[in-house]
Structures are given as C-alpha cells and as structure tokens.
C-alpha cells in the first residue's frame, strides 16, 4: 500500500506543489505512510453502483450491484456541481484506492432528501477510468496531503480502533 501511495505522489512534479522542498517534505509530502496505510485499511469497503440509506430508524437501506469485484477506500472526493434546496444534489469526482493497489476515478451523483416523515440519501456511482498519469488527477498534491492527514487524525487523537495481529 505504501508503494501505491508513493507511486501516486511520484506522478507530481516539484512545480505542481505551491511550495516544494524535498529535504523538508520528502517524496510523500511529509506523511508517515504506515499511519496512512492503517487509516486506509480501516476505510476499505465494497463500492456499489447504487445505494439508498435511510436517515430514520424505521426506513430501509439498499445496496445494488457491486461496481468492482474488489473493495476499495475513497481517498478524495471533489464536488463538481451542486444544487441545494429541499433536496441536496451533488455530482462528485472521486479517487479510490482498490485492493489490488490501483487507483480509479469514479463519478458519483448523490441526493439527500429530508422531510418530517422520511429522509434518504441515495448515491449512484459509475467508473470513469484508471489513474495512469498526472493528467488523470483532479486535485493538487497539497489537497491529497490534507485528505490523507485528515484520515490519520483519529489515530493521533487516540480515537482509532487498534487491532492486534
């Protein structure tokens, strides 16, 4: 997993950073990769094409067909479009790290509906492409570093589950 994250950072050139000092930051932006890997492993999940989640106890949840034959963990999500009113609708681009240590770009349309009697969150995902080069990415290296650091916060705050092997 560390090698996969290093590969992702290697796609960036020094000029892609706002301020880059390899001696200070290292290849991976100063991240401690074993902690990042623990956080990512904890977030691994099946990725479904379509989901419905009830916001009420008496509601129902639904999972459609799996989008991939392996699990993954979402690393980044960026809102491309949003419409907020009685319903909140978002069109996102997502970066997922798959179990085979490849990165994929996924598009997600999500809608959140709330009322006095019901409340549902729905998501529809579709595969866009595998990450193969820098042009496939939709974020800056600083945004990636911020997301990976945020995933590690529960470990730093002693809120993460600790597993014994």
C-alpha positions in Angstrom: 0.0 0.0 0.0 2.9 2.3 0.8 4.3 1.7 -2.7 0.9 2.6 -4.3 0.8 5.9 -2.4 4.4 6.7 -3.3 3.5 6.0 -6.9 0.6 8.4 -6.7 2.9 11.1 -5.3 5.5 10.3 -8.0 3.1 11.5 -10.6 3.5 15.0 -9.3 6.5 17.2 -10.4 8.1 19.7 -8.0 6.4 22.6 -9.9 2.9 21.0 -9.1 3.4 22.0 -5.5 2.8 25.5 -4.2 6.0 25.3 -2.2 8.2 22.2 -2.6 11.2 21.3 -0.5 12.1 17.7 -0.9 14.5 17.8 2.0 11.8 19.1 4.3 8.8 17.2 2.9 10.2 14.1 1.3 8.6 12.3 -1.6 5.2 12.0 0.1 4.7 15.5 1.5 5.9 14.7 5.0 3.3 12.0 5.6 4.2 9.0 7.7 2.9 6.3 5.4 2.5 3.4 7.9 -0.2 5.6 9.7 -1.8 6.5 6.4 -2.0 2.8 5.5 -3.7 1.9 8.8 -6.2 4.7 8.1 -6.9 3.5 4.6 -7.2 -0.2 5.6 -9.8 0.9 8.2 -11.9 2.6 5.4 -12.0 -0.3 2.9 -15.5 -1.0 1.7 -17.4 -2.6 -1.2 -18.2 0.0 -3.8 -21.8 -0.2 -5.1 -23.3 1.2 -8.2 -26.4 2.3 -6.4 -27.2 2.7 -2.7 -30.1 4.0 -0.6 -29.6 4.8 3.1 -32.5 5.8 5.4 -31.9 8.6 7.8 -34.7 7.2 10.0 -34.7 4.0 12.2 -37.7 2.6 10.5 -36.5 3.2 7.0 -34.7 0.8 4.7 -31.2 0.6 3.2 -30.5 -0.8 -0.2 -27.3 -1.9 -1.9 -27.3 -2.6 -5.7 -24.7 -4.4 -7.8 -21.0 -4.0 -6.8 -19.2 -1.6 -9.2 -15.9 -3.6 -8.8 -15.1 -7.2 -7.9 -12.8 -5.9 -5.1 -13.1 -3.5 -2.2 -11.6 0.0 -2.1 -11.2 3.0 0.0 -12.1 6.5 -1.1 -9.2 8.9 -0.8 -10.6 12.1 -2.4 -14.0 13.5 -3.4 -14.5 16.8 -5.1 -17.8 18.4 -5.8 -18.2 19.3 -9.5 -21.8 20.5 -9.3 -24.3 21.0 -6.5 -27.9 22.0 -6.2 -29.1 22.7 -2.7 -32.8 23.3 -1.9 -35.3 20.9 -0.3 -33.1 18.2 -1.8 -29.3 18.4 -1.9 -27.9 17.0 -5.1 -24.1 16.6 -5.7 -22.1 15.5 -8.7 -18.7 14.4 -7.4 -15.4 13.1 -8.8 -13.8 10.5 -6.5 -10.4 8.9 -6.2 -10.5 5.3 -4.9 -7.6 3.0 -3.9 -8.5 -0.5 -4.8 -7.4 -3.7 -3.1 -5.1 -4.5 -6.0 -3.3 -1.2 -5.2 -4.5 0.5 -8.4 -6.3 3.9 -8.3 -9.6 4.5 -10.1 -11.6 7.6 -10.8 -15.3 7.3 -10.1 -18.2 9.7 -10.7 -20.9 9.9 -8.1 -24.3 11.5 -8.1 -25.8 11.8 -4.6 -29.1 13.1 -3.4 -30.2 13.8 0.1 -33.9 14.2 0.8 -35.2 15.2 4.2 -38.7 15.8 5.4 -40.7 15.5 8.6 -41.5 11.8 7.9 -38.8 10.5 5.7 -35.2 11.0 4.9 -33.0 9.2 2.4 -29.5 9.5 1.0 -29.0 7.9 -2.5 -25.8 7.5 -4.4 -25.2 6.3 -7.9 -21.6 5.6 -9.0 -20.0 4.9 -12.3 -16.5 4.0 -13.2 -14.7 6.7 -15.3 -11.1 5.5 -15.7 -7.9 4.0 -14.1 -5.3 6.5 -13.0 -2.3 6.1 -15.2 -0.8 9.6 -15.4 -0.9 13.1 -13.9 -3.5 14.3 -16.4 -6.0 11.8 -14.8 -5.9 13.5 -11.4 -8.3 16.3 -10.4 -6.5 17.6 -7.3 -3.3 19.2 -6.2 -0.6 17.4 -4.1 -1.5 19.7 -1.2 -5.1 18.6 -1.3 -4.0 15.0 -1.3 -1.7 15.5 1.7 -4.6 17.3 3.5 -7.0 14.4 2.9 -4.5 11.7 3.9 -3.6 13.7 7.1 -7.3 14.1 8.0 -7.7 10.3 7.7 -4.9 9.9 10.3 -6.5 12.3 12.8 -8.4 9.5 14.8 -5.0 7.8 15.4 -3.4 11.0 16.6 -6.4 11.7 18.8 -6.4 8.2 20.2 -9.9 7.5 18.8 -8.9 4.8 16.3 -9.6 1.1 16.8 -6.4 -0.8 17.5 -6.1 -4.3 16.1 -3.8 -6.9 17.4 -2.3 -9.4 15.0 
